[in-house]
Amino acid sequence: MIGRESESESIVSLGEVKRILDDKKKEKELTYEQQLAYDHAKKFAGLEKGKEEKLKSALVSLGASEKTAFRIMDILPKSALTLRQILAHENKTFSDDEISKMLAAVKEHA
């Protein structure tokens, strides 16, 4: 927001955004921007909190950064091509075996 400093900065999934905004909505009316973010998160958040944590830890253990793991959790790719496009931002090359393990983790936890 303009003119305000952030309290903290961290990467969160769409599911977490939805939960945060749900809590804020109970306290007071959301601002226009918050309502847009809430509507988007409500529409596209795909995983429950427990499944998010398990999937994130599985993806990080397979070599993805935390930031990329959150992108994968938000998109939930179904094909190796889509997953490779998400992983293209990493400074590392992933083998076909690692890609297939990541896809298996996504299918298992999604």
N, C-alpha and C positions, 0 to 999 in steps of 0.2 A: 504494500500500500504506500502511496505517496506520503512522505512526511513522517513515516513511522520506521523505527528500526526493528529488525526482526529479533525475537527473543533467542531463537536458536535456528540452526539450519541443518537439516538432515534429509536423506532420501527416504521416501515412503511410497508404498504401493497405492494403487487406486482404492483398494479395500480399506486401507488405513485412513486415507483421505475421507472416505465416506463415513467411517466411524468417528473421526474427529469432528466433521461437520454435523453429524447427527447429534453429538453432544452439545455443540455450540447452538444448534437449532432449538434444543430444549431450553437453553438458558435465555436466548434472545433471538430476535429476527435476524436472519442472515443478510449481509449486504448483497448488492447485485452480483458482484464478482464471486462471492462465496456461494450464492445460489446457483450460478452457472457451473462452478466447479462441482457442487453437490449433485446437480442434475447429470453432469457428465460421469462422475464417479458412480452414481447409482445405476446408470445405464451400462457402464463397461466394467465395473468391478466384478471379477469372476471367481475369486477364491475366498474361502473363510480364513479367519486369522490363523488357526492351527495348521491348515494346509499351506498357507503362505510361508510360515516359518520353516516347515519341513522342505518345501520346494526350494526356498532360498538357500538353505544349508546344503541341499543336494547339489544345486548348481554351482555354488561357491567351491564345494569339494571337488567338483569336476573341472575347476580352473577358471570359471567366469568371475569377473569382479562383482562386488556387491551392487554397483550401479547397473551393470548389465543384467544381473540376476533380477533386479526390479523391473527392468524393461521386458525381460522374458516373461515374468509373472503377469505383467499388465497386458501383454499381447497374446500369450499362450499359443505359440506357433504350432502348427500341425505338420508342417513339412520341413525337410532339411534345408531347403532353399531359403525359406523365411528365417529360420534360425541362423543360418550363415550370414544373412543380411544384418541381423541384430548384432551378431558377434563380430562383424567387420570393424567395429569401432575399437575392439580390443587390440592391444599391441602384441598379439600372440596368434599363432595359427593353430586351429583345432583340427585334430584328425577326424576321419569318418567315424571311428569308434567312439570318440568323445561326443561327437554330434549325435550319434544314435543313442548314447547313454543319456544325454540331456533331453532328447525328445521322449525317451522312455520315462524319465523323471517327470516331465511335464504331463504326459498322459496318465501316469500313476496318481499324481496329486491333483489333477484338474477335475 
